[in-house]
Amino acid sequence: MRSGIVTRHFADDDETIPGMGARAAEKALSAAGLTPSDVSCVILSTMSYLHQAPPAAAACAAELGARGAAAFDLGAACAGFSHGLAVAGDLVASGQAEHVLVVGAERMSDIVDPHDRTTAFIFGDGAGAAVVGPADEPGIGRAVWGTDTDHLRAIEQSRSFAELRRDSMARWPFLEMAGPEVFRWAIGAVADVCEQALRAAGVTVRDIEAFVPHQANVRIIDAVVKAMGLSSSVEVARTVREDGNVSGASIPLALDTLLASGRVRPGALVLTAGFGSGLSYSAQVVVAP
């Protein structure tokens, strides 16, 4: 398949976005040697949460046992986790928070039409998380982010949920995507944003050890790698093959896979890049945990 996707994963009926986020957060806290009581803020990135109140982040914090932590959702679609890292880094640097949990959690199966041949094979469910905390040296570079509103509706919900209230026979508002438009935009724009992020961090492509882009499509990833002239020694995440496109959860899941397999060492410089509906984008250089 041209997307490169071989397998995907779908959540069970009882696996909620806050619950999946909490499980991922527990793993991240354990790796950091911290407990839920150490968490001062929870940022949860998702585009597929169907329950508006309480927010997914608050429900995640409650399930995790992070009592008293600030908690809010971040809606930047597939760029959400990258946006969350930028916000978390600033919260810690300013002293507003000490340890921030950045969670990406999605049940894309709830918002994708299983009969839509343009989207059904692409998206999966999952969750990933990272802890951002104080350090002697900054570990998160300045984010280069924005929204290309010239392509605002290239990835969009087909209609408002309000239609279901007005008409019980209305069709469920599934996610729709203009695939060729997104592909053409991504292979040009993402490499440029990544190069800006490298300059913002004061490094070059020769300094990074890994590239972890949003896992949208293997052809997009390969095109960006080629456009940037990345060396073959740079580890490139291509977990889209096993996980599919998990939107806001794809970057933390991909980074965890590289770390767990030993392909990326703790302390390595990693270039991350998220992009999705809006079309929102965000890239930054981070130090691998």
Secondary structure, DSSP 8 states (H G I E B T S, - for coil): -TT---------TT--HHHHHHHHHHHHHHHHT--GGG--EEEEE-S-----SS-HHHHHHHHHT-TT-EEEEE--GGGHHHHHHHHHHHHHHHTS-S-EEEEEEEEGGGTS-TT-TTTTTTB-EEEEEEEE---SS--B---EEEE-GGGTTSEEESS-THHHHH-TTS----EEE-HHHHHHHHHHHHHHHHHHHHHHHT--TTT-SEEEE--S-HHHHHHHHHHHT--TTSEE--THHHH-B-GGGHHHHHHHHHHHTTSS-TT-EEEEEEEEGGGEEEEEEEE--
